[in-house]
Amino acid sequence: MTPQTLVTATAVRLGPTLGDPSGNLARSIAAIEGAARGGAALIVLPELVTSGYSFEGEGEARTLAETIPGPASDGWAAVAARLGVVIVGGICEVDPEGRLRNSAVVVDADGTVLCVYRKIHLWGIEKAIFEEGDEPPPVVETAVGRLGVGICYDLWFPELARSLALRGAQILAYPSNLSLSTHQDGMPHLEIVVPVATAHLNRVNLVVADRCTAERGNQWLGAALVVDADGILLDGPPAGDGPSSATGTFDVARADDKGWAAFNDILADRRPGTYQP
């Protein structure tokens, strides 16, 4: 398939209700419909958007987990086909072997579920609940271009984003639940700096969805972002602390050109043999 040159992407900020999968799915579909009305062709939802995040333990997470295919992936597939949009969203998954996973689903604009990514780098209490992913993060051809996927804490591992760029990803999508953190006066949060730098260093377009609304004492940054392949922050984070979104239009093909000024290329200039420990 030949992707569009210009793609409008929306990073959704939602506050899922812990323990309300059907309500969360309905809210996510409403957000998708709103983003599509605003012209988005790619819509990224937060991490664990159908279940909530702050589980008391594995037992509670298991009561909220679902299979793929299942209610969320089926619901997103139907709305993707109806609206002609690509969707990336986070799910609390019980995999075919019965293991709990922190997963992301990619649904193409015709409603096809293209892949499931199971989070490789687990954060905090996630390690007591989920099984780590052990497959490389995917790069898939979609209606908006070649899309690579990570989840939240994966952003802090530059090897992951670089591997996706080396495999030809033009857009990186990161469903996330970014914890509220302190930041230096006069500077943005590092949770905003990191995705901007990741896009710049790899010459890829990048979309980060995030959540909002306090949950069992946990606060969230709410930093939904859209960044282009030059590392320009096109939109985000949204103002306020409620449900919202960030939307930006970028040139997908820009990510195919890794050149930097007259003599350099961010990938061709690599010298992997000198980086070994």
Sequence and secondary structure as in RCSB ss.txt:
>XXXX:A:sequence
MTPQTLVTATAVRLGPTLGDPSGNLARSIAAIEGAARGGAALIVLPELVTSGYSFEGEGEARTLAETIPGPASDG
WAAVAARLGVVIVGGICEVDPEGRLRNSAVVVDADGTVLCVYRKIHLWGIEKAIFEEGDEPPPVVETAVGRLGVG
ICYDLWFPELARSLALRGAQILAYPSNLSLSTHQDGMPHLEIVVPVATAHLNRVNLVVADRCTAERGNQWLGAAL
VVDADGILLDGPPAGDGPSSATGTFDVARADDKGWAAFNDILADRRPGTYQP
>XXXX:A:secstr
    SEEEEEEEEE   TT HHHHHHHHHHHHHHHHHTT SEEE  TTTTT S  SSHHHHHHH B SSSHHHHH
HHHHHHHHT EEEEEEEEE TTS EEEEEEEE TTS EEEEEE SS  GGGGGTS    S   EEEETTEEEEE 
 GGGGG HHHHHHHHHTT SEEEEE   B     TTS  HHHHHHHHHHHHHT EEEEEEE S BTTB B    E
EE TTS EEE S SSSSSEEEEEEEEGGGGG  EETTTEETTTT  GGGS  
